[in-house]
Amino acid sequence: MNNFLKYLGVIIMLLGVCCLGVYEVIPSNWLLLGAMVLEFAGIICFILINRFAD
């Protein structure tokens, strides 16, 4: 479980990249906003989890 937790931030960032891929097919500002939120959340999650996880 701890190994999965270390990669949670990366998985969230990949979901943001998928939103950007969908944006190429269906242009919508909501997809851009969602991608931005997921990217920032993934970065913050990655930093915090790897700093405090053993």
N, C-alpha and C positions, 0 to 999 in steps of 0.2 A: 504494500500500500504506500509505503514511503517513497518508492521509486516512481510510482504514478504521480504522487504529489509534486515531485521535483519537475515533472514535465507538464504540469497543469497550465502554467503560464504560456508555454510554447503551443499547446493545443488551443488555447484561447486566441493566441495570435494567428494561428492557421485558420481559425474560423473567421477572423477579420479579413484575411487574404481571400477566403472563399467568397465573402460578401463583395469584395472588389471585383472578383471574377464574374459574379452574377450581375454586377453593375454594368459590365461591358455588354451584356445581353439585354438587360432591362434597366435603362437609365432612370434612377430615382434618387432624390436627395436623401431619402430615409436609409437607403443602402449605404450611402457614403457616411452618414452619421453613425449608423450601426457599426460599420467597419472601423471608424475612428475610435469609438468607445471600446470596441473589442481589442483593438491594437493597444490603446493606453492601459486598459485593464490587464491585458496579458503581460505587458512590460512590468507594471507595478507588482502583479502577482508573482512573476518570475523572480524579481529582485527580493521581495519580502520572504517568499517561501525558501529560497536558497540561502538567505541570510540566517534564518532562524531554524531551519531543519538540520538535523544531524545526519 
